[in-house]
Amino acid sequence: MRARWLGSILVASSIFAGGGVALAQDHTVSVRENADYYPTVELGIQAGEPTGLSAKYWLSPWSGIDMGFTWRFPNDGYSLNADYVAHSYILRNTGNEPQGAKIPLYAGAGIKALRLSSDHPVVGARFPIGIDALLTAVPVSLFAEIAPGAVFEHQGPVFSADAGVGARVYF
């Protein structure tokens, strides 16, 4: 009797576990195709002014934190930036988004610290505006942005602008 009961539990467990795996696989596929799919973390590089390492942490499909550890040669040394960005899926909503990519436009605000390798580091504000292309065939995103802003020197605020392109692997 006990062996029959144990066998029934094992059979039921395997059916339940198998169904759970199939549901998880179906769910994963449907989430990737869903407009609400977004990565959790992106890591990569950027080129332009500044050039360096780039990362993005997605808070939701509509917002994230962009970060950079960059260098500004020859005079400004190393810099850091962190921006809160909001995403718009207007291309998807209007039907103009190409096959094989999700392309949110984004805008935001953030801070930057420049000349970290000198005796007189400065801080500033950034206002990035850009476009991101999340490729669906491979876990890679491509981006381009401009970021006007200001740095706060001893004589007061001075206009600054960053611009660049980059690629990141997403997870």
C-alpha atoms as a printed R data frame, in Angstrom:
    type eleno elety resid chain resno      x      y       z
1   ATOM     1    CA   MET     A     1  0.000  0.000   0.000
2   ATOM     2    CA   ARG     A     2  2.796  2.392   0.943
3   ATOM     3    CA   ALA     A     3  4.697  1.637  -2.307
4   ATOM     4    CA   ARG     A     4  1.553  2.302  -4.364
5   ATOM     5    CA   TRP     A     5  1.013  5.643  -2.542
6   ATOM     6    CA   LEU     A     6  4.681  6.636  -3.059
7   ATOM     7    CA   GLY     A     7  4.450  5.672  -6.757
8   ATOM     8    CA   SER     A     8  1.327  7.801  -7.196
9   ATOM     9    CA   ILE     A     9  3.071 10.779  -5.624
10  ATOM    10    CA   LEU     A    10  6.108 10.343  -7.883
11  ATOM    11    CA   VAL     A    11  3.936 10.116 -11.005
12  ATOM    12    CA   ALA     A    12  1.894 13.163  -9.974
13  ATOM    13    CA   SER     A    13  5.070 15.087  -9.122
14  ATOM    14    CA   SER     A    14  6.675 14.315 -12.459
15  ATOM    15    CA   ILE     A    15  3.545 15.358 -14.354
16  ATOM    16    CA   PHE     A    16  3.310 18.548 -12.314
17  ATOM    17    CA   ALA     A    17  7.036 19.300 -12.691
18  ATOM    18    CA   GLY     A    18  6.929 18.583 -16.428
19  ATOM    19    CA   GLY     A    19  3.946 20.873 -16.863
20  ATOM    20    CA   GLY     A    20  5.704 23.547 -14.835
21  ATOM    21    CA   VAL     A    21  8.753 23.398 -17.064
22  ATOM    22    CA   ALA     A    22  6.632 23.600 -20.200
23  ATOM    23    CA   LEU     A    23  4.737 26.562 -18.767
24  ATOM    24    CA   ALA     A    24  7.998 28.268 -17.802
25  ATOM    25    CA   GLN     A    25  9.379 27.750 -21.311
26  ATOM    26    CA   ASP     A    26  6.202 29.029 -22.949
27  ATOM    27    CA   HIS     A    27  6.136 31.973 -20.557
28  ATOM    28    CA   THR     A    28  9.761 32.896 -21.315
29  ATOM    29    CA   VAL     A    29  9.138 32.870 -25.056
30  ATOM    30    CA   SER     A    30  5.974 34.921 -24.744
31  ATOM    31    CA   VAL     A    31  7.681 37.462 -22.482
32  ATOM    32    CA   ARG     A    32 10.479 38.018 -25.035
33  ATOM    33    CA   GLU     A    33  7.916 38.719 -27.720
34  ATOM    34    CA   ASN     A    34  5.861 40.921 -25.430
35  ATOM    35    CA   ALA     A    35  6.334 44.681 -25.728
36  ATOM    36    CA   ASP     A    36  6.854 44.792 -21.978
37  ATOM    37    CA   TYR     A    37 10.031 42.657 -22.124
38  ATOM    38    CA   TYR     A    38 13.147 44.463 -21.008
39  ATOM    39    CA   PRO     A    39 16.610 43.376 -19.847
40  ATOM    40    CA   THR     A    40 17.747 43.678 -16.258
41  ATOM    41    CA   VAL     A    41 21.363 44.765 -16.757
42  ATOM    42    CA   GLU     A    42 23.438 45.882 -19.747
43  ATOM    43    CA   LEU     A    43 27.249 46.077 -19.797
44  ATOM    44    CA   GLY     A    44 29.404 47.433 -22.630
45  ATOM    45    CA   ILE     A    45 31.450 50.234 -24.123
46  ATOM    46    CA   GLN     A    46 30.851 53.675 -25.555
47  ATOM    47    CA   ALA     A    47 32.874 55.817 -27.950
48  ATOM    48    CA   GLY     A    48 32.783 59.556 -28.412
49  ATOM    49    CA   GLU     A    49 33.141 62.308 -25.865
50  ATOM    50    CA   PRO     A    50 33.578 60.660 -23.378
51  ATOM    51    CA   THR     A    51 34.910 57.183 -24.237
52  ATOM    52    CA   GLY     A    52 34.825 54.294 -21.798
53  ATOM    53    CA   LEU     A    53 32.688 51.664 -20.122
54  ATOM    54    CA   SER     A    54 28.913 51.827 -20.064
55  ATOM    55    CA   ALA     A    55 26.231 50.096 -17.994
56  ATOM    56    CA   LYS     A    56 22.477 50.292 -17.666
57  ATOM    57    CA   TYR     A    57 20.201 48.957 -14.949
58  ATOM    58    CA   TRP     A    58 16.565 48.719 -16.054
59  ATOM    59    CA   LEU     A    59 14.019 49.589 -13.372
60  ATOM    60    CA   SER     A    60 11.054 48.809 -15.654
61  ATOM    61    CA   PRO     A    61 10.374 48.839 -19.407
62  ATOM    62    CA   TRP     A    62  9.926 52.602 -19.106
63  ATOM    63    CA   SER     A    63 12.858 53.647 -16.908
64  ATOM    64    CA   GLY     A    64 16.433 52.835 -16.038
65  ATOM    65    CA   ILE     A    65 19.723 54.076 -14.657
66  ATOM    66    CA   ASP     A    66 22.522 54.683 -17.210
67  ATOM    67    CA   MET     A    67 26.068 54.785 -15.863
68  ATOM    68    CA   GLY     A    68 29.496 55.369 -17.322
69  ATOM    69    CA   PHE     A    69 33.102 55.161 -16.209
70  ATOM    70    CA   THR     A    70 34.973 57.076 -18.867
71  ATOM    71    CA   TRP     A    71 38.169 58.887 -19.688
72  ATOM    72    CA   ARG     A    72 38.492 62.315 -21.207
73  ATOM    73    CA   PHE     A    73 41.962 62.739 -22.610
74  ATOM    74    CA   PRO     A    74 44.191 64.640 -22.721
75  ATOM    75    CA   ASN     A    75 43.331 67.053 -19.893
76  ATOM    76    CA   ASP     A    76 40.231 65.932 -18.034
77  ATOM    77    CA   GLY     A    77 41.282 62.452 -16.836
78  ATOM    78    CA   TYR     A    78 38.625 60.046 -15.586
79  ATOM    79    CA   SER     A    79 34.944 60.714 -15.091
80  ATOM    80    CA   LEU     A    80 31.794 59.060 -13.792
81  ATOM    81    CA   ASN     A    81 28.197 59.689 -14.729
82  ATOM    82    CA   ALA     A    82 24.833 58.343 -13.595
83  ATOM    83    CA   ASP     A    83 21.542 59.280 -15.259
84  ATOM    84    CA   TYR     A    84 17.917 58.410 -14.655
85  ATOM    85    CA   VAL     A    85 16.325 57.878 -18.077
86  ATOM    86    CA   ALA     A    86 12.700 57.435 -19.127
87  ATOM    87    CA   HIS     A    87 11.896 55.389 -22.249
88  ATOM    88    CA   SER     A    88  9.235 55.961 -24.888
89  ATOM    89    CA   TYR     A    89  8.118 53.239 -27.286
90  ATOM    90    CA   ILE     A    90  6.578 55.614 -29.806
91  ATOM    91    CA   LEU     A    91  8.140 53.760 -32.761
92  ATOM    92    CA   ARG     A    92  6.459 50.513 -31.656
93  ATOM    93    CA   ASN     A    93  3.167 52.261 -31.008
94  ATOM    94    CA   THR     A    94  3.134 53.864 -34.475
95  ATOM    95    CA   GLY     A    95  4.181 50.652 -36.247
96  ATOM    96    CA   ASN     A    96  7.504 52.125 -37.434
97  ATOM    97    CA   GLU     A    97  9.744 49.850 -35.369
98  ATOM    98    CA   PRO     A    98 11.812 47.489 -37.576
99  ATOM    99    CA   GLN     A    99 11.601 43.702 -37.208
100 ATOM   100    CA   GLY     A   100 14.209 42.160 -34.921
101 ATOM   101    CA   ALA     A   101 14.643 45.057 -32.504
102 ATOM   102    CA   LYS     A   102 12.890 46.990 -29.805
103 ATOM   103    CA   ILE     A   103 13.789 50.658 -30.158
104 ATOM   104    CA   PRO     A   104 12.910 52.911 -27.249
105 ATOM   105    CA   LEU     A   105 13.732 56.598 -27.347
106 ATOM   106    CA   TYR     A   106 14.899 58.002 -24.026
107 ATOM   107    CA   ALA     A   107 15.523 61.231 -22.152
108 ATOM   108    CA   GLY     A   108 16.650 61.883 -18.625
109 ATOM   109    CA   ALA     A   109 18.713 63.791 -16.107
110 ATOM   110    CA   GLY     A   110 21.792 62.919 -14.146
111 ATOM   111    CA   ILE     A   111 25.082 63.903 -12.611
112 ATOM   112    CA   LYS     A   112 28.697 63.608 -13.651
113 ATOM   113    CA   ALA     A   113 32.023 63.971 -11.909
114 ATOM   114    CA   LEU     A   114 35.007 65.014 -14.029
115 ATOM   115    CA   ARG     A   115 38.757 65.190 -13.555
116 ATOM   116    CA   LEU     A   116 38.726 62.477 -10.923
117 ATOM   117    CA   SER     A   117 42.469 61.972 -11.426
118 ATOM   118    CA   SER     A   118 43.355 65.633 -10.703
119 ATOM   119    CA   ASP     A   119 43.557 67.762  -7.576
120 ATOM   120    CA   HIS     A   120 40.462 69.740  -8.639
121 ATOM   121    CA   PRO     A   121 37.586 67.418  -9.565
122 ATOM   122    CA   VAL     A   122 34.376 69.069 -10.697
123 ATOM   123    CA   VAL     A   123 30.750 67.986 -10.735
124 ATOM   124    CA   GLY     A   124 28.079 68.691 -13.273
125 ATOM   125    CA   ALA     A   125 24.599 67.959 -14.542
126 ATOM   126    CA   ARG     A   126 23.692 65.980 -17.676
127 ATOM   127    CA   PHE     A   127 20.458 65.764 -19.662
128 ATOM   128    CA   PRO     A   128 20.824 62.765 -22.012
129 ATOM   129    CA   ILE     A   129 18.598 62.285 -25.048
130 ATOM   130    CA   GLY     A   130 19.043 59.157 -27.121
131 ATOM   131    CA   ILE     A   131 17.889 56.051 -28.882
132 ATOM   132    CA   ASP     A   132 18.429 52.443 -27.847
133 ATOM   133    CA   ALA     A   133 18.099 49.384 -30.108
134 ATOM   134    CA   LEU     A   134 17.570 46.121 -28.219
135 ATOM   135    CA   LEU     A   135 18.272 43.407 -30.765
136 ATOM   136    CA   THR     A   136 16.070 40.343 -30.340
137 ATOM   137    CA   ALA     A   137 18.215 37.771 -32.197
138 ATOM   138    CA   VAL     A   138 21.248 38.318 -29.940
139 ATOM   139    CA   PRO     A   139 21.403 39.885 -26.459
140 ATOM   140    CA   VAL     A   140 23.029 43.110 -27.653
141 ATOM   141    CA   SER     A   141 21.827 46.683 -27.501
142 ATOM   142    CA   LEU     A   142 23.154 49.593 -29.544
143 ATOM   143    CA   PHE     A   143 22.706 53.182 -28.460
144 ATOM   144    CA   ALA     A   144 23.423 56.755 -29.508
145 ATOM   145    CA   GLU     A   145 22.967 59.798 -27.310
146 ATOM   146    CA   ILE     A   146 23.742 63.431 -26.777
147 ATOM   147    CA   ALA     A   147 23.861 64.895 -23.290
148 ATOM   148    CA   PRO     A   148 23.958 68.671 -22.947
149 ATOM   149    CA   GLY     A   149 24.555 69.967 -19.452
150 ATOM   150    CA   ALA     A   150 26.766 72.088 -17.255
151 ATOM   151    CA   VAL     A   151 29.801 71.656 -15.051
152 ATOM   152    CA   PHE     A   152 30.205 73.743 -11.941
153 ATOM   153    CA   GLU     A   153 33.680 75.294 -11.966
154 ATOM   154    CA   HIS     A   154 35.011 77.909  -9.551
155 ATOM   155    CA   GLN     A   155 33.833 80.753 -11.811
156 ATOM   156    CA   GLY     A   156 30.299 79.294 -11.996
157 ATOM   157    CA   PRO     A   157 28.398 76.953 -14.297
158 ATOM   158    CA   VAL     A   158 29.929 76.278 -17.700
159 ATOM   159    CA   PHE     A   159 28.047 74.625 -20.585
160 ATOM   160    CA   SER     A   160 29.229 71.132 -21.487
161 ATOM   161    CA   ALA     A   161 28.009 68.487 -23.879
162 ATOM   162    CA   ASP     A   162 28.665 64.775 -24.223
163 ATOM   163    CA   ALA     A   163 27.872 62.682 -27.292
164 ATOM   164    CA   GLY     A   164 28.575 59.106 -28.176
165 ATOM   165    CA   VAL     A   165 27.566 55.718 -29.486
166 ATOM   166    CA   GLY     A   166 27.987 52.343 -27.887
167 ATOM   167    CA   ALA     A   167 27.101 48.695 -27.609
168 ATOM   168    CA   ARG     A   168 26.174 46.654 -24.556
169 ATOM   169    CA   VAL     A   169 25.440 43.012 -23.874
170 ATOM   170    CA   TYR     A   170 22.209 42.587 -21.928
171 ATOM   171    CA   PHE     A   171 21.131 40.000 -19.380
